């Protein structure tokens, strides 16, 4: 038992502790040790080196020794610690890595730097992640949003599958027939079907480098919402310039390739653009996804945000839309947004459909966040 514990500490602490922890490692354990040394002690041993064969071999080794969840973490650590852009600019490397949201964000960061020979492989990587996320997120998002809107409008001539039974029974209690022990439903209440959009949704997304995962998830959710007839969805991304990607929502892979992560941030310019596209402020939910670090005119940004709220737009600020549900952000601007009645918090993708349902049915978003154990206004 002690020997196994010593082995674990030896693998955690690295080869430099061989004298203090003189244990015999098996062939498998030596392989694991070498892959860990190459990444986490690279500054002492030269690590993976610049050559593609070394990186390719290492990527194969970690997939052999560790489960996919650990492999994804190690891939991200390799990109950050060793700046291994070769992992993303060579087709052979992309064919070896395990695709995930963070990898797609890194590809978006590289953008035009990806060589032509790699673009088709990069597109396949992005498509795989998009397909997986669509499969996971489409049904709950569509169900949550459609359900919240279907219940907001009553239909007096519903089809059988559209009947709101609880409301119909309540309305017809006065028609109870004691002899037959039943209710005669003279009035039927239904949820109804949508022939036109009832609400407008504007996704306004910061595409600065720190928001990579949020942009990926936003693109997927935008594509899902664009497929729901009951809502009219627009998607705008911004750094120091503003790009309207609404037309790309039908193809989320193309949409993500149209995003250029990095650069500065001009939130005011983005809010100004979005305000010009809003025609029904009282029926509009605007989701601003940003860490609120303003590189443009902060005073004008605050004035524009307050103007949107005064006009009746339901404005919600997400500091991040990522798996961690956490963020680094500008606390001063977060406090200001909170002071004008704008909820400010980070959100995880699994909660986003329910958030949209709550917003579209005009629930108290502050209360919704509290019920879901989300820190309000980033604190």
Buried (B, 14 or more C-beta within 10 A) or exposed (E): EEEEEBBEEBBEEBBEBEEEBEBEBEEEBEBBBBBBBBBBBBEEBEBBBEEBEBBBBBBEBBBEBBEEEEBBBBBBEBBEBBEBBBBBBBBBBBEBBBBBBBBBBBBBBBEEEBEEEBBEBBBBBBBBBBEBBBEEBBEBBBEBBBBBBBBBEBBEEBEEEBBBEEBBBEBBEEEEEEEEEEBEBEEBBBBBEBEEBBBBBBBBBBBBBBBBBBBBBBBBBBBBBBEBEBBBBBBBBBBEBBBBBBEBBEEBBBBBBBBBBBBEBBBBBBBBBBBEBBEEBEBBBBBBBBBBBBBBBBEBBBEBBBBBBEEEBBBBBBBBBBBEBEBEBBEEBBBBBBEBEBBBBBBBBEBBBBBBBBBBBEBEBBEBBEEBEBBBBBE
